[in-house]
Amino acid sequence: MGASRTNVDRKELLSLLADLISINSINPAYGTNAPGEGKIGEYVADYYRRHKIPFEKQEVLPGRFNVVGKIAGRDSKRCLIFDAHLDTVSVDGMTIDPFAPEIRDSRMFGRGSCDTKAGMAGMMMALKQVSQNETAPPTDVWLTTTIDEEYSFQGIQHLVAQGIRANGAVIAEPTQLDTIISHKGCLRWKITTHGRSAHSAKPQLGINAISKMMKLIQAIETRILPRYATTSHPLLGTPTLNIGMVNGGIQVNLVPEYCEIQIDRRTLPGEDPANILADFQQVVDEMTRQDSEFRAVIETPFLEDSCLETSPSATIVEVTEAVCREVIGRSRLQGVPYATNASKLSRIGIPSLVIGPGNIDQAHTAVEFVNIDQVVQAAEIYLGIMLGFK
């Protein structure tokens, strides 16, 4: 491993990262001026062309495509996947130029620098290095750069639907080079309360759906939330719930006839979404019995994302731990509360983990940055895994 570490060119790697940051790849779900992943996808494809790396483009949505680089290994029956997402969140509220990468204080700044273009750059550099080795890697190595991770995971879901198969997967996200073998899932849905409209001068003639929703939210906080503290996972802690959006009414002088909330529920391995929703239905049913004017509808979830739970004894985990000990002198197996592409691959039987440079606390922020030493170390780790996974 020591010899291969010297082959990661720091200057070239940081130049590649700067190029990636300078490309606006905001997910179209986050604004009308969000161009999506088309331009950055073309950059990745051109990178592969320049370095004679075989690749394919997979259009998932109009103008938005995955790019999959492929290196043949000595054992063509085995495959190792590396994955990094192409999209970023919006730049609203940023206090630095989001697309003018700059290095200051051993950090590179810009939108996507942390989440997750640094990991992508490291994987691209490692793949290039493997492609130039005289000896092929032990297994086939694929680098899947995928769309839409920041919104609804359609890029990785496309690969799953196409029947992708592998013996292990490494997903780039900012983990400070800790190895993530477990993360929470996510369930998102809407609840709507229905009332009756009336002129605000005679509110007694109507039924205020916002007032009814206020009572429902209070019931959720007093009857459901306390139960979550009684369930815990050794790496992930307890489930969490957030009511992130409220919408109701038409104008100030009308009694509102509807109110809608959107709920984000982070799940633990083993939790059943049907049981989670049943808890809410039970509260709604109780309130309906107690109040003849209360009416609420729980809608079908618009997002249901599974958890990640990979065994510490999985080959991909053991190889990653060994490489981390060589490159950075430590290996830590951790869990995180956020969702990643890893769970989609894990769900179809591919042992998966998450590791990458940067701190998740800097992702999506007004001043996003990544530690450049970690970027170099990540590239060395990815290279070591590519060469060491058998």
N, C-alpha and C positions, 0 to 999 in steps of 0.2 A: 504493500500500500504506500510506503514511503516514496517510492519512485514515481508512482502515478500522481501523488499530490503535487509534485513540482511541475507537472504538465498543465496545471490550470493557470493560464496567463491572467494575472490580476487586471492589468490595464485593458486587455481585450474584453474581459468579463464586464468590467465597469462601463466600458464604451457600449457594449451590447445592452446592458441595463438602461443606460441613458437613452439609447434609441427607443427602447420599448416604452419608457416613461413618456417620451416626447410625443407618442402617438395617442391621440384621443380615442379611447375604446370604452367610453361610458355606455353602460347597458341602456338600451332604448326605453326600458321601463322607468328610467329615472330622468325623464325630461324630453322636451321636443328638440333640444339641441344635442341630443345624445346619438352619435352616429353608429354605435354598435361596434362589432369586432371585425368588420370587413377589412379595414386598412391594416390592423395589426396582424390579422390572419395572413394577409398577403406578404407582410414583412417576414413572418415565420417561414412561409413557403419559399420566399426568395433566399432566406438564410440556408435552407436545406438545398436549394439548387446550387448555390455558390460552393457548398461543401460536399456536393455530390452524395447527399443523403436521400435515399428513396423516401417518398412521402405520398400521401393522398389527402385530398380535400373532400370533406363531407358536408354538403350544404344541409343545414338543419332547419334554418328559417331563411327567408329571402335575404340574400346578401350577407348572411351570417353562417359561417362554416367552421367546423372543427378542422384542425390540421394534424395529421398523424405521421410523425417521422418513424421510420422502421429500420433497424439494424439487424441483420441475420446473425444468429448465434451458432455455436458449434452443435448444440442440441436444438433442432428446429421444432421438437415436440414440446418444448417448454418456452414460456414467454414471461417477461417481466415488464410491467407497465409503470411508466412515470406519467403524472398528470399535473397540469397547471392550467388555471382558467385565464382566458383572454380578456374578460370584461372587468370593468371597475364600477364603483358607485359614482354618484354625481360629484361635481366639484363645488356645488353651492356651499357658501360659507367659508371656503378656503381662504387663508390669509397669505398664501404664497402662490406664485405662478404654478398652476398644476402641471403644466406641460413643458416647463423649463428646468430640467433636472440640474441640480447643483449639489456639489460636495462641500460640506462645511462640518468641522468638528468630527471627522471620521464617519459622517453620515451622508447618505444621498437622499435628497428631498424631491418630492413630486407625487402626484396622484398615481397610485398603484405601486409605488416604490416598495412598500411593505406588503401590500395585498393585491396581487401576489406576483408582480413582475420580477422581483428579485429571485424568487424561487424558480420562475420560468427561465430566467436568464441562466441560472446555475444548471438547470436541467439541459438546456440547449447546448451550453458549453461542454457539459459532460458527454452528451450524445455525440457531439462533433469529435471530441477526443477519442471516444470509443471507435468511431467510424474510421479514424486515421491510424488506429493500432494495427500492427502487422498480424496480430492474432485476434480472431473473432472472440466476442464475449462468450461466456459459457452458455447462455440462452439467448433467444431473440429478445431484443429490447425495443419497446415502443414508447415514444413520447407523444401523448395525446394532449394537445392544447385545445381546450374546449370552451364553448360559448356559454353564456347565461348562468354562470354559477351564482352570481350575485342576486338573482331574482328567483328563478324557478328550475334551475338545474337541467335545462333541456339539452344541453350539449352532452353531458355524461349519460343522460337517459337515452339519447340517440344511440350512443355506443352500446349500451346495454341491450337496447332493442335490436341492434344489428347482430347480436350474439357474440360480443367480445368475450374472450376467454384468456385467462392467464394464471400463473402460479403464484403471483404476488403483485402488489401494487404499492407505489409510493406517491403520495399526493402532496403537492406544495401548498403550504399555508404558513403564515408567521407563527412559529412555535418556539422561537429562541433556541432552535436546534434540539429541543426536547422531542422525544419520540412519542407521538400520540397514538395510543392503541384503543382508545374509547372516547366517544363523544355522544352528546345527547341528540335525540331526534327532535322533530318539530311538528306540531299540529296547529293549523291556523283555520279559523272559521269565523262566521258572523252570527250574531244574534240580533233579531229585530223585535222591538216592541211596537204594537199597533194600538193606536188610540182613535179618537174621533175629532175632526177639525171643527173649530168654532171661532167666531170673532173674539178677539182678546178682550173686548169690552164686556163679554158675557162668558167668561171661561167656564162657568158652571154647566154650560150646555155641551162642552166638549170633554174629551178624555185626553189628558196630556201624556203623550208617549214618552217624552223626556223624563217627566217625573216618575213614570213607571220604570224606566230604565235605571234611574238613580236608585230605586229600591232594589232592583235586581242586582246591580253592581254591589250594593251593600251586602246583599245576601251571599253573593259569590265570595266576598272578602271575609265574611264571618262564618260561613258554613263549609266552604270548599277549601280555601287557602290554608287554614290551620291543619288540615289533614296531610298536606304535602310534607310538613316537617317530620312526620312519622315514618317516611320512606326515604332511604338513602342508599347510594351506590358508593363503593370504596374510592373510586376515582372521580366521580361526577357529582357527589353530594345529592341534594334533594331536587325534585322537580320544581320548575318555576312557571309562573303565569304572569302575563302582562296584557292589560287592556290598552292597546296602542292607538286606537282610532275611535272617535265618536262622531256621528253625523246624524242630525235630526232637524226637523222643522223646515219651513219654507221662508217665512218672514216673521218679523218680530210681533206683528199684530194679529197673528193667527195661532190658535192652540195647535201644537204639532201633533199630527196624526201618526207619525212614525219616528222611531229613533233606532239607529244601528250602531253596534259596537263590533270591533274586530279584535279577536283574542289570539295571542301567541302563547302557546303552551309548549314548554320544553320537556321532552319525555326521557325516561330512563329505559335501558334495556329491559325487556320483559313486560313493559306496560302495554296494554291493549287500548288503541284509540277508541274503540267502541265503549269500553268501560269508562274512559275519561269523559266522553260525551254524555254517557248515561248519568253521571253525577250531576251534570248541568241540567239535564232533562228532569231529573228528580226535583231539583230546586224550582224549576219553572212550573212543574206540576203542582208542587205544594203552594206556590204563590197564586196559581190559578184557582185552586180550591179555596184559598183564603180571601181572594178578592175577585168578585164577579166581573170587574172591569179590567182585570189584568189579562193581557194576551201577548205571548211572546213565541217566536219561532226560531228554533236552532237550525241553521242551514248546514248543508253538507260541507265538510271541510274543503277549502280551495287549495290547501297544501297539506300533504301528509308525507313527512320525510322520516326515514328510519334512523335508528341509532347505529353507532359503530361499536363493536366489541370484538377485538382480535386477541387471540391467545398469545401470551408472552412467549410461548414455546413454538409459535409459527416460524418457519424458516426465514421469512422476510424480516421478522422482528429480531431474530437472533443475529442475522447478517448485519442489519442496521446497527444494532448495539455494538457489535465488534468493530465496525467501521468508525462509529462515533468515538469509541474509546481511543482509537488510533489517531483520529483527526483532531479532536478537541479535548481528549483526556477524560471524558465522562460519558455516561449514558443514563438518561432518566426516562422511565416509562410513565406517561402522564395521561390524564383525561382532560377534556375541555368541554365547555357548555355549548359551543356553537356547532353548526352543521357544516359538513364539507362534502365534496364529491366521493370521499372514501366509502361512505355508507352504502352508496348505490352499487359499488363494485363488491363490497363485502356481502351484500344481500344476495348476490348471484354466485357466491362461493369463492370469491377471490380474496385471500387474506390480504388485508390492506392496513396501511398506517399513514400518518400525516407527519411531515417534518419539513421545516423550512426556516429561512432567516427572518429576523424581525420579530417585533412584539405586537400581538394582536391589539394591544391598547393604542398603538399608533395607526392602526388600520381605520380608514374612513374618516380620519380627523382633518381639522383645518390646516394642520402642519404635519402632513404624513412624511415619514422618513424611515430609512432602514440603516442599520449598522453595516458598514461596508466590509468589515472583517468577517462578519457572519455570512455575508453574501459569498465571499471567497470560500469560507469553510463549508458552506452548504454545497457549493459546486464540487468540492473535494469529496464530501460525503456521498453525493449522488454518483460520482464517478466510481468510488469504492464499492458501492452497492452494485452498480452495473457490472463491474468486473468480478465481484465476489459471490454473486447469487448463482447457485447451481441447483 
